[in-house]
Amino acid sequence: MEFDLSWLLLGLPMAFVLGWGASRFDLRQWRLENKQAPRSYFKGLNYLLNEQQDQAIDAFIEAVQSDPDTSELHFALGNLFRRRGEFERAVRVHEHLLSRADLSAADRDRAQHALALDFLKAGLLDRAEVALQRLEGTAFEGAARLALLAIYERSRDWAQAAEIAQRMSQAKQGQFANREAHYLCEQALQAAATNPEWALDQLDLAIQKAPQAPRAYLEKAKILDRQQQFEAVDLCLAQLARDCPGYVPLGVLMWANAAQKIQRQAALDLCLQKLYAERPSLDLLEARIALLNAREPLQALHDTLALYEEHLNQEPSLVAAAGWLKAHAQIAPAKGEGDDLPKTLQRALDRATLPLSRYRCAACGFEAKTYFWHCPGCQSWDSFPPQRIEEL
Ligand SMILES: [Zn+2]
């Protein structure tokens, strides 16, 4: 019998390859893995979908125990703990992930980010800050910097916040010019009492950084007003009227006072008339009335009534109606002892107009007697319109 050697040459390598493949491929093991790990994993998912978080956690712990190398399960478990407010357990899961030497660089960053979120949610701001700083240069850098900004704003660390905002602007991670101007304003406010000149420099920097942002003009005018530099107040607010006319109502009474001190009532009245014609406002009206002080008292009262009537013809305003009644009572005082109806009406109107004179955050509805640049309710910047509630 003739033996074909070419079959042997071909068959031997094939047998070797098949043998090697079989040694790598354990069918039983494959079946076991496909049956056991996914089963508890899907069981956990199913519990999650049914909003049974306790059972989901038990299922995921079982899955993690049977397959301790799978990072996805750890992430799922850690996030679940955090969502349930079990921050210690979430931190333990994410720290365990970070301690693993076999973790890929992407998963390591993800675990670091998750750990920072655990600390943030737990209110451990110092530890969150350190965890977030470690994310510089990773895919989570933008999110980490935003979270750091929130931490520095909460702790009123405006210098650090300004540095982060500057870095984000440079890296084109968003528009931060207005925010940077706010941080400069906050730093100026902190120093205004002890070092007003430095504060004024910071406000000039803020104006340079964001000329269309109204706050720095107003803060600067306040400091100058305290220093009784009325010419400078007039100049500064004229700049505000030119660059951000909608925000003049927030400083207009201070402007009227400064104009009276430097005898510029007529010029300011002209300017306010123009602004008022474009956008009637109760604050502009009050400032125009304040400018009437220089006139003879009875004439001033008649002019005041005329201004309120002009406003009421345009806007059905309760605040203007209360103002009209007050001025009218001064012209025509009560005729006798029993004639106290106007006073009673006045009191009722004053009470009714109090909530209407507040400012309201457009983002969360927080209301306040004073104007806020940074909402105490929802922490938004520039969320308060510069009009009173009655004018919204
Ligand atoms: Zn708010």
Boltz pocket constraint, residues with backbone or C-beta under 6 A from the ligand:
constraints:
  - pocket:
      binder: B
      contacts: [[A, 361], [A, 362], [A, 363], [A, 364], [A, 365], [A, 366], [A, 375], [A, 376], [A, 377], [A, 378], [A, 379], [A, 380], [A, 383]]
      max_distance: 6.0
